[in-house]
Amino acid sequence: AALENPEIAKGINILKGKVTYKAVAEAFGLEYWPLESLL
């Protein structure tokens, strides 16, 4: 669904245990993963 609907994709912060929201990753000192690389 996230591939077909960008509004859904915007709401995903973590997928498969990886942080997909850059600001969250930076705030907690975690590695950022682009959402597209995990779909």
PDB file with one MODEL, atoms N, CA, C and O in Angstrom:
MODEL        1
ATOM      1  N   ALA A   1       0.821  -1.195   0.000  1.00  0.00           N
ATOM      2  CA  ALA A   1       0.000   0.000   0.000  1.00  0.00           C
ATOM      3  C   ALA A   1       0.866   1.261   0.000  1.00  0.00           C
ATOM      4  O   ALA A   1       0.506   2.261  -0.620  1.00  0.00           O
ATOM      5  N   ALA A   2       2.004   1.215   0.692  1.00  0.00           N
ATOM      6  CA  ALA A   2       2.868   2.395   0.771  1.00  0.00           C
ATOM      7  C   ALA A   2       3.452   2.757  -0.592  1.00  0.00           C
ATOM      8  O   ALA A   2       3.699   3.932  -0.868  1.00  0.00           O
ATOM      9  N   LEU A   3       3.671   1.776  -1.431  1.00  0.00           N
ATOM     10  CA  LEU A   3       4.185   2.056  -2.770  1.00  0.00           C
ATOM     11  C   LEU A   3       3.152   2.780  -3.622  1.00  0.00           C
ATOM     12  O   LEU A   3       3.505   3.600  -4.469  1.00  0.00           O
ATOM     13  N   GLU A   4       1.892   2.481  -3.400  1.00  0.00           N
ATOM     14  CA  GLU A   4       0.817   3.058  -4.201  1.00  0.00           C
ATOM     15  C   GLU A   4       0.270   4.360  -3.625  1.00  0.00           C
ATOM     16  O   GLU A   4      -0.355   5.138  -4.346  1.00  0.00           O
ATOM     17  N   ASN A   5       0.498   4.606  -2.335  1.00  0.00           N
ATOM     18  CA  ASN A   5      -0.078   5.772  -1.685  1.00  0.00           C
ATOM     19  C   ASN A   5       0.985   6.512  -0.879  1.00  0.00           C
ATOM     20  O   ASN A   5       1.360   6.063   0.204  1.00  0.00           O
ATOM     21  N   PRO A   6       1.472   7.637  -1.393  1.00  0.00           N
ATOM     22  CA  PRO A   6       2.524   8.374  -0.693  1.00  0.00           C
ATOM     23  C   PRO A   6       2.109   8.878   0.687  1.00  0.00           C
ATOM     24  O   PRO A   6       2.966   9.084   1.546  1.00  0.00           O
ATOM     25  N   GLU A   7       0.827   9.078   0.913  1.00  0.00           N
ATOM     26  CA  GLU A   7       0.366   9.526   2.230  1.00  0.00           C
ATOM     27  C   GLU A   7       0.596   8.442   3.278  1.00  0.00           C
ATOM     28  O   GLU A   7       0.937   8.752   4.420  1.00  0.00           O
ATOM     29  N   ILE A   8       0.417   7.194   2.914  1.00  0.00           N
ATOM     30  CA  ILE A   8       0.697   6.082   3.832  1.00  0.00           C
ATOM     31  C   ILE A   8       2.199   6.011   4.090  1.00  0.00           C
ATOM     32  O   ILE A   8       2.631   5.841   5.230  1.00  0.00           O
ATOM     33  N   ALA A   9       2.985   6.141   3.039  1.00  0.00           N
ATOM     34  CA  ALA A   9       4.443   6.066   3.169  1.00  0.00           C
ATOM     35  C   ALA A   9       4.969   7.129   4.133  1.00  0.00           C
ATOM     36  O   ALA A   9       5.915   6.871   4.877  1.00  0.00           O
ATOM     37  N   LYS A  10       4.368   8.316   4.127  1.00  0.00           N
ATOM     38  CA  LYS A  10       4.813   9.398   5.019  1.00  0.00           C
ATOM     39  C   LYS A  10       4.633   9.050   6.491  1.00  0.00           C
ATOM     40  O   LYS A  10       5.331   9.593   7.346  1.00  0.00           O
ATOM     41  N   GLY A  11       3.707   8.155   6.789  1.00  0.00           N
ATOM     42  CA  GLY A  11       3.431   7.796   8.178  1.00  0.00           C
ATOM     43  C   GLY A  11       4.276   6.664   8.722  1.00  0.00           C
ATOM     44  O   GLY A  11       4.152   6.308   9.894  1.00  0.00           O
ATOM     45  N   ILE A  12       5.134   6.091   7.893  1.00  0.00           N
ATOM     46  CA  ILE A  12       5.956   4.964   8.333  1.00  0.00           C
ATOM     47  C   ILE A  12       7.262   5.493   8.920  1.00  0.00           C
ATOM     48  O   ILE A  12       8.046   6.129   8.216  1.00  0.00           O
ATOM     49  N   ASN A  13       7.497   5.234  10.205  1.00  0.00           N
ATOM     50  CA  ASN A  13       8.731   5.656  10.872  1.00  0.00           C
ATOM     51  C   ASN A  13       9.716   4.511  11.010  1.00  0.00           C
ATOM     52  O   ASN A  13      10.928   4.724  10.977  1.00  0.00           O
ATOM     53  N   ILE A  14       9.202   3.296  11.166  1.00  0.00           N
ATOM     54  CA  ILE A  14      10.041   2.109  11.329  1.00  0.00           C
ATOM     55  C   ILE A  14       9.445   0.988  10.494  1.00  0.00           C
ATOM     56  O   ILE A  14       8.233   0.769  10.507  1.00  0.00           O
ATOM     57  N   LEU A  15      10.299   0.286   9.772  1.00  0.00           N
ATOM     58  CA  LEU A  15       9.869  -0.856   8.970  1.00  0.00           C
ATOM     59  C   LEU A  15      10.950  -1.923   9.059  1.00  0.00           C
ATOM     60  O   LEU A  15      12.130  -1.644   8.851  1.00  0.00           O
ATOM     61  N   LYS A  16      10.540  -3.136   9.368  1.00  0.00           N
ATOM     62  CA  LYS A  16      11.476  -4.264   9.476  1.00  0.00           C
ATOM     63  C   LYS A  16      12.599  -3.964  10.471  1.00  0.00           C
ATOM     64  O   LYS A  16      13.737  -4.397  10.287  1.00  0.00           O
ATOM     65  N   GLY A  17      12.263  -3.217  11.525  1.00  0.00           N
ATOM     66  CA  GLY A  17      13.240  -2.902  12.561  1.00  0.00           C
ATOM     67  C   GLY A  17      14.228  -1.807  12.197  1.00  0.00           C
ATOM     68  O   GLY A  17      15.190  -1.580  12.930  1.00  0.00           O
ATOM     69  N   LYS A  18      14.012  -1.128  11.083  1.00  0.00           N
ATOM     70  CA  LYS A  18      14.914  -0.073  10.634  1.00  0.00           C
ATOM     71  C   LYS A  18      14.163   1.260  10.612  1.00  0.00           C
ATOM     72  O   LYS A  18      12.987   1.312  10.252  1.00  0.00           O
ATOM     73  N   VAL A  19      14.853   2.333  10.998  1.00  0.00           N
ATOM     74  CA  VAL A  19      14.234   3.655  11.054  1.00  0.00           C
ATOM     75  C   VAL A  19      14.190   4.247   9.647  1.00  0.00           C
ATOM     76  O   VAL A  19      15.217   4.385   8.982  1.00  0.00           O
ATOM     77  N   THR A  20      12.984   4.592   9.212  1.00  0.00           N
ATOM     78  CA  THR A  20      12.780   5.106   7.861  1.00  0.00           C
ATOM     79  C   THR A  20      12.432   6.593   7.838  1.00  0.00           C
ATOM     80  O   THR A  20      12.104   7.143   6.787  1.00  0.00           O
ATOM     81  N   TYR A  21      12.505   7.231   8.987  1.00  0.00           N
ATOM     82  CA  TYR A  21      12.216   8.666   9.085  1.00  0.00           C
ATOM     83  C   TYR A  21      13.493   9.347   9.565  1.00  0.00           C
ATOM     84  O   TYR A  21      13.941   9.124  10.690  1.00  0.00           O
ATOM     85  N   LYS A  22      14.071  10.176   8.706  1.00  0.00           N
ATOM     86  CA  LYS A  22      15.396  10.735   8.967  1.00  0.00           C
ATOM     87  C   LYS A  22      15.479  11.509  10.284  1.00  0.00           C
ATOM     88  O   LYS A  22      16.454  11.360  11.020  1.00  0.00           O
ATOM     89  N   ALA A  23      14.484  12.325  10.588  1.00  0.00           N
ATOM     90  CA  ALA A  23      14.518  13.121  11.822  1.00  0.00           C
ATOM     91  C   ALA A  23      14.501  12.233  13.061  1.00  0.00           C
ATOM     92  O   ALA A  23      15.159  12.548  14.053  1.00  0.00           O
ATOM     93  N   VAL A  24      13.772  11.147  13.020  1.00  0.00           N
ATOM     94  CA  VAL A  24      13.736  10.208  14.152  1.00  0.00           C
ATOM     95  C   VAL A  24      15.102   9.551  14.311  1.00  0.00           C
ATOM     96  O   VAL A  24      15.608   9.433  15.427  1.00  0.00           O
ATOM     97  N   ALA A  25      15.695   9.125  13.210  1.00  0.00           N
ATOM     98  CA  ALA A  25      17.014   8.499  13.264  1.00  0.00           C
ATOM     99  C   ALA A  25      18.047   9.460  13.856  1.00  0.00           C
ATOM    100  O   ALA A  25      18.849   9.075  14.707  1.00  0.00           O
ATOM    101  N   GLU A  26      18.020  10.699  13.402  1.00  0.00           N
ATOM    102  CA  GLU A  26      18.972  11.692  13.906  1.00  0.00           C
ATOM    103  C   GLU A  26      18.739  11.989  15.387  1.00  0.00           C
ATOM    104  O   GLU A  26      19.697  12.129  16.148  1.00  0.00           O
ATOM    105  N   ALA A  27      17.492  12.084  15.793  1.00  0.00           N
ATOM    106  CA  ALA A  27      17.164  12.407  17.185  1.00  0.00           C
ATOM    107  C   ALA A  27      17.655  11.341  18.158  1.00  0.00           C
ATOM    108  O   ALA A  27      18.016  11.648  19.294  1.00  0.00           O
ATOM    109  N   PHE A  28      17.666  10.090  17.709  1.00  0.00           N
ATOM    110  CA  PHE A  28      18.052   8.990  18.590  1.00  0.00           C
ATOM    111  C   PHE A  28      19.418   8.394  18.248  1.00  0.00           C
ATOM    112  O   PHE A  28      19.814   7.382  18.826  1.00  0.00           O
ATOM    113  N   GLY A  29      20.133   9.011  17.318  1.00  0.00           N
ATOM    114  CA  GLY A  29      21.455   8.531  16.951  1.00  0.00           C
ATOM    115  C   GLY A  29      21.431   7.164  16.287  1.00  0.00           C
ATOM    116  O   GLY A  29      22.332   6.350  16.491  1.00  0.00           O
ATOM    117  N   LEU A  30      20.398   6.914  15.494  1.00  0.00           N
ATOM    118  CA  LEU A  30      20.248   5.623  14.821  1.00  0.00           C
ATOM    119  C   LEU A  30      20.497   5.767  13.325  1.00  0.00           C
ATOM    120  O   LEU A  30      20.457   6.868  12.774  1.00  0.00           O
ATOM    121  N   GLU A  31      20.749   4.651  12.690  1.00  0.00           N
ATOM    122  CA  GLU A  31      20.962   4.667  11.248  1.00  0.00           C
ATOM    123  C   GLU A  31      19.639   4.896  10.527  1.00  0.00           C
ATOM    124  O   GLU A  31      18.612   4.322  10.890  1.00  0.00           O
ATOM    125  N   TYR A  32      19.679   5.739   9.505  1.00  0.00           N
ATOM    126  CA  TYR A  32      18.504   6.033   8.683  1.00  0.00           C
ATOM    127  C   TYR A  32      18.513   5.137   7.452  1.00  0.00           C
ATOM    128  O   TYR A  32      19.546   4.956   6.808  1.00  0.00           O
ATOM    129  N   TRP A  33      17.361   4.585   7.140  1.00  0.00           N
ATOM    130  CA  TRP A  33      17.185   3.755   5.946  1.00  0.00           C
ATOM    131  C   TRP A  33      16.069   4.359   5.097  1.00  0.00           C
ATOM    132  O   TRP A  33      14.951   4.505   5.593  1.00  0.00           O
ATOM    133  N   PRO A  34      16.326   4.715   3.842  1.00  0.00           N
ATOM    134  CA  PRO A  34      15.243   5.206   2.989  1.00  0.00           C
ATOM    135  C   PRO A  34      14.158   4.132   2.864  1.00  0.00           C
ATOM    136  O   PRO A  34      14.461   2.957   2.654  1.00  0.00           O
ATOM    137  N   LEU A  35      12.918   4.535   2.991  1.00  0.00           N
ATOM    138  CA  LEU A  35      11.798   3.598   2.942  1.00  0.00           C
ATOM    139  C   LEU A  35      11.823   2.765   1.665  1.00  0.00           C
ATOM    140  O   LEU A  35      11.570   1.560   1.699  1.00  0.00           O
ATOM    141  N   GLU A  36      12.125   3.401   0.551  1.00  0.00           N
ATOM    142  CA  GLU A  36      12.119   2.708  -0.736  1.00  0.00           C
ATOM    143  C   GLU A  36      13.087   1.529  -0.767  1.00  0.00           C
ATOM    144  O   GLU A  36      12.858   0.554  -1.483  1.00  0.00           O
ATOM    145  N   SER A  37      14.166   1.617   0.006  1.00  0.00           N
ATOM    146  CA  SER A  37      15.160   0.538   0.003  1.00  0.00           C
ATOM    147  C   SER A  37      14.672  -0.701   0.747  1.00  0.00           C
ATOM    148  O   SER A  37      15.258  -1.775   0.614  1.00  0.00           O
ATOM    149  N   LEU A  38      13.600  -0.558   1.533  1.00  0.00           N
ATOM    150  CA  LEU A  38      13.088  -1.674   2.325  1.00  0.00           C
ATOM    151  C   LEU A  38      11.808  -2.275   1.752  1.00  0.00           C
ATOM    152  O   LEU A  38      11.355  -3.324   2.212  1.00  0.00           O
ATOM    153  N   LEU A  39      11.230  -1.625   0.763  1.00  0.00           N
ATOM    154  CA  LEU A  39       9.982  -2.127   0.185  1.00  0.00           C
ATOM    155  C   LEU A  39      10.240  -3.072  -0.964  1.00  0.00           C
ATOM    156  O   LEU A  39       9.296  -3.586  -1.564  1.00  0.00           O
TER     157      LEU A  39
ENDMDL
END
